[in-house]
Amino acid sequence: MDERAALLMLETELDAAGDDAAVVGEQVITTDMLHERTDFPEGTTRYTAGWRAVGASLSDVAAMGAEATAAVAIYAAPEFDRTELAEFVDGARDVCESVDGAYVGGDLDDHVEFTVATTAVGGTDEPVLRSGAQPGDAVCVTGALGRSAAALEQFRAGATDRGNELFQFSPRVAAGQAVASEATAMMDSSDGLARSLHQLSEASDCGFEIEFDAVPVAAAVDEVTDGDDDYREAALFFGEDFELVFTVPEEAVDDVAERSPTAVTRIGRATREGILMDGDPLEDRGYTHG
């Protein structure tokens, strides 16, 4: 099985699976694993790795509309370098503090490649699931898409300072809380906008119609793309941007946009079936670990 098939299988086996985080009472909990081979391009600093790894789990907390409480991480590497470990902890601590959470420690382990496993917890008594979208709802996203695709190209070009800057994304915890009271379904865009829409469609048993010209694309994408195909690939399919993709009643769009500290953009609407971009089927494709 590939990662997608494995996740779908687990959703049938585990009642708490299927959303960005599991709901346990009035808490949400989530865990992630990132590897040097697949997630940290050459030139990624340990500070960025700490920020990004812990930030990925905090993004899942955001997608549930929860406040961030705390995070921990397992740091595994072939050897422990004092400077690298301290930089990692600084990045993990700083990303937690940026969303009013706390980095409270973790564990160390020997491993053949640098690997990080993170867990974050948050609090909410009304979590937003993926399963509540209704035909007629507006489809919205926070921020802009394509930032991580641009970062990867910067790393490949040897522009590591710019690559690290772009990799240090802001988890949308505050935005998630701001829209939670109106959101009917929500998740983060870590697998890409296209894949996220397909996942929301499956969970909510509805369809979507999206307009590409409405999709906000990060200015950083213009720095690294030469044509329309690369531009669309970065915005729709690359993933790892950790923005929020959510649905709200049409009449609530202006209210949630005003409350959110991060820009909110309406990109389309929920329908009864099918997932279309500018009238054509939108391919179910996105980021996959491996």
N, C-alpha and C positions, 0 to 999 in steps of 0.2 A: 504494500500500500504506500501511496505517497502521503505527505503530511495532511492534506485535505481529507482524504479518505479515512485516515486514522482518527482525525478529530470528529468526523461525522459518526464513526463507529462508537467512540467514547460518549458522545452525546446520548446515544441510545442506552448506554450502560450506566451512566451517572446522572442522577436527577438534577444535580447542581450545575452540570456542565451546559455549555451552549451560549453563554454570554461572555462579555469581556472579563468579568470576575464572578466568583461564586458568592451568593448571598447567604450569610450565616447570621441569623438574628438581625440585628441592626448594624451589622458590619459586612463589608465586602472584602474578599481576599483573592489575590491573583499571584501567579508565579510565571517567570520567563527564564529562558536560557539563551545566552549569546556566546558564539565561538569566534575565535580569531580568524579562522578560515573563511567563515561565511558572513560575519557581521562587523569586523574591525579591519578595514583596509590598511595596507602598509602606510605608516605615517600617523595612524590614530594614536593620540597620546593616552596615557593611563587616566589622566584627568577626564578627557572626553569619554573614555570607556566607562568610567564610573558614573558620569552624568547620564550617558545614553542608556546604559543597562538599567539603572534604577529608574530613569525617566520612562522607559518602556512600560514598566509595571505601574508607575504612577499614572500613565496614560490610560491604562485599563480601569483604574479607580475613577478617573475623570469621566470615562465613558459610561459609568454607572450613575453619574450625577452625585457622587459622594465627595465628602471632604477627605483630604489625605491625612492619615494618622501617622504612619511610620513605615519604614522599609528596612529590609536586611538584605545582605548579599553573600553568596559563596564566591570567593576569589580563588581560582585554581590556576596554577602555572607550573612550568617545569622547574622554576626556582623562584625564590622570593627576593626581590630587589627592594631595599629599604625606600629608595626614592620613588620607584614606580608604585609601590603599595601605598605610600603616603599620598601620592597624587590621585590615585584611584579613590581613596577615602574622601579626599577633598572634593572631588567631583560628585561623588554620591551624596555627601553632606550638603553641598551647595544646591543640587537640584531638588533635594527634599525641602530645604529652607525656602526655595523659590516658590513653593506651593504650600507653605506653612505646615509642612510635615517634619518628621525627624528621622534621621538616619541613625539606627540604634545598634549597628554591628552586623555580625554574621559569622562566617566560618572560613577557614583556609584549607586548601587541599593541594596535593601534588597532582599534576596532570600533564599529558604530553603536549597540549597546546593551551594557550591562555583561554580560559573559559569562565564565564560569569553566570551564576544562577541567582535571580533576585525574587523577592517576595515583597508585596506591598499590601497594606491593609488600610481601609477607609471606613468612614461612618456615614450612614444614611438610613432613615426609616422609610424612605420611598424610592428604592432603586429604579432606574430606568433600564428596562430590558430591550432586547432586539425585536420583540414579538408584538408590539402594539400599533404599528403603522396601519393607517386606514386609507382607502382610496379617497383622494381629494386633499390629503395632507400635503403640505409643502415639504420638499427635501432641501436641507440646508447643510452647509459645511462651515467650519471655523477656519480662520487663517487662510493660507494658500498652499497649494499642492506642488510637489516636484522638488522640494528642498533637498531631500536625501539623494535623489537622482543627480542633482547638480553637485552635491558634495562628493559623490563617488567619482564623477568626472574630474573634479578638482584634485582628488587624491591621485587618480591615474595620471594626471598631468604634472604631478609633483608639487602642486600648490597646497601643501599640507596645512598651512595656517588657515587658508580659506576653507579647506575641507573640514578641519576640526571645528571652525566657527559654525558652519552649517549643520554639522552633526549634533551640536548642543542645542537641541530643540526645547521649546517650552511646553511641558505637559499642560493640557488645557483643563486643569482641575477647577479653576475659578469659573471658566466658561461653562463647564459641565454643570456646576451647581446653579449658574445663572439661568440656564435653559431647562433644567430638570423638571420644574413644576409644569411646564407646557409640553415637553417632549413626549411623543407617543412611542418612539423607538430611538435607540442611539447605540453607536459603537465607535471605536476609533478606526482610523484609516491605515493602520499598520500594514495591511495586506494590499493596499491600493484602493482607489475610489471604485473602480469597476468591481473588484472582488467584494468590497464592502456592500455595494448595492445588491449583489447577488445573495450575500449572506443575510442581509436584512429582508430581502424578498422571501427567502426560504423560511425565515423565522416568523414573518408576519403574514405570509400567504397572500402577498399582493405583488403588484408590478410597479415599475417606475418609468417615467419619461423625463430625460435629462437633456439640457441644451449645453453643448460644449462651450459655446461662447460665454455662458454664464459662469463656468467653472473658474474660480480664482487660481491663477498659476503664479508661483513664486517668481519674483524678478530674477532670482539667481539662475533660473532655468535658461534665461536669455544669454547668460554668460557662457553656456556650454553647448547649446544646441544650434545646428545649422539649418534644419528644415522642419516642416510641419510634422513629419512622422516622429522625429525624436521628441519634439515638443509635446505631442499628444501622449507618447509613451511615458514620458516623465510624469505628466499630470494624471493619467488615468490608471496606469498599470504597475509602475515601479514600486510604489508603496513605501513603507518605513517613514512616513511623514508624521504620524501620530497627531493628526487633526481629528476633530469629531465630525461624524456624519450622522445626521439625525432628522427626524420628521416631527413636524408640529402642525396643528391646525392652521390653515391659511391665514386666518384672522389674527394669529398670535405671532407672525413673523416679525412685525415691526417691534413688538414688545420685547421679544427675546433678544433681538439685535440691539436694542437700546440698553438692556440690562447686562449683556455680555461684555466683559473687558477686552475680548478678542473679537475681531471683525466676524460677522456672520453673513453669509451669502446664500440667497435662495438660488438653487440650480435646477429645480424641476418640481415635479409633483408625483405623488403616489397614484397608481392606477390599479385596475383589477388584476391584470396579468401582463407578463412580458416585461423585459428590461430594454429600453430603447434609448439611444443617444442620437439626437437629431433625426428621429424617425427610423433609424436602422438598429438592428439588434446589437447590444453591447456585449462583447465577448467576456466570458467568465474567466478572467485571467488576472494574476497578481503575484505578489511576493510569496515565495515558498522557501522554507529553510532546506538546505541540502546542497 
